């Protein structure tokens, strides 16, 4: 008997990762349900850094301008000294944009504003999260996941093709699957709070006692709001007063100033820092994304970004398999994303060690522009390349002049849910058109002219060589003229075979 599905995908958790996955599925016409056990959206600023690679993703979604308008750049860091003086420094490296990397400066956008923009984009696509709805149990078999839900409308049972856990570091789904979550507690407990205060200017990230873990405190103006984010390490044990009165006492004791006054607390949390990574990202028809799969210390601004990119990776693969691509495609999600999270855990932990000494600086290593999937089964080089961009690398941007005279960018050609094939004029003869694939030719007889040589510099394509770019902006394949069969096999592997055509 054919299984009746309530939806193709059930997403458990409507934070940044869950919203990102929902948008990716909605863009592709895949049915889903997005549930969130909280009664209303998260109201805090916990993840406030938007790294350059995530900015590229948000451009693909059509929301980057909204994100930039909602937040702003990081202010300089103002470190106060015992003699009453202060020193201003840049906490972020300031690198000029290039044709290949148009965004090279992290943005500050409080998490609740980022998630608000994502919810708005999802609403434009015709969907909203179901707040106050909790996953309380599930089973899976060869055909479906049967999930039990409890919400304001009562209890219900739904059957879906796949379940995705975006339900945070204490993930119910991960625990139910008995997936190990090894790692370590980092010996740091901290308070973070969004507050309204007087006594400090908004032109700097104010930092006190940076060399003392017992007395460190930072007060950062949150771009796009009237709030400041208070951050401070606290003792590993014992209660902490997160009221305005309690935080005022902490501020006075650690800064030695009486002119800084917290008038109200919008959101506050005390937490212990951990670095943990799930042993598996997939069990049958169930997947982990975001904090359900990995938790990071906040140093480095990696957590929200890594979570968004998990969902960006998984979304197009779930859609492709739902549309008929081989199920094995979904195995590449863990193969690609788990090593990325492991590296990010190491980076964030190293930056935490630097922060303990009051010497944290964030450079290119946090931008996530150099991350890729060179060992992925979806990375094909036929023949192997000796120089230039490699399969699995992030696909760089570049300006192009159209044959009709107008200018565009590679990122505009990539934008959307399709794959992109680039090459000289011979590529169209080698790879027939098909749904889900856009073919563009570059060069003398091409649709586009690489007038400034930026495509050549970025990709170093040989005559007749084809470049295949994935929907998530990574190079899937390079294929020379003698390897068209390998490229055709690759296209079938990801659900782009010629059999997709419908006879009429």
ABEGO torsion letter per residue (X at the ends): XBBBBABABBBBEABAAAAAAAAAAAAAGBBBBBBBABABBBABAABABBBAAAAAAAAAAGAAAAAAAABEBBBBBBBBBAAGBBBBBBABBBBBBBAABABABBBBBBAAAAAAAAAAAAAAAGBBBBBGBBBAEBBBBAABBBBBBBBAAEBBBBBBABBBBAAEAABAAAAAAGBBBBEBBAGBBBBBBBBBBBGBBAABBBBBGAABAAABBBBBBBBGBABBBBBBBBBABEBBBABAAAAAAAAAAAAGBAABBBABBABBBBBBBBBBBBABABBEABBBBEAAABBBBABGGAAAAAAAAAAAAAAAAAAAAAAGBBAAAAAAAAAAAAAAAAAAAAAAAAAAAAAAAGABBBBAAAAGAABBBAABAABBBOBBBABEBBBGBBBBBBBBBBAAGBBBBAAAAABEABBBBBEBAAAAAABBBBBGBBBBBBEBGBABBBAAGAAAAAAGBBBGBBBBBBAAGBBABBBBAAAAAAAAAAAAAAGABAAABBBX
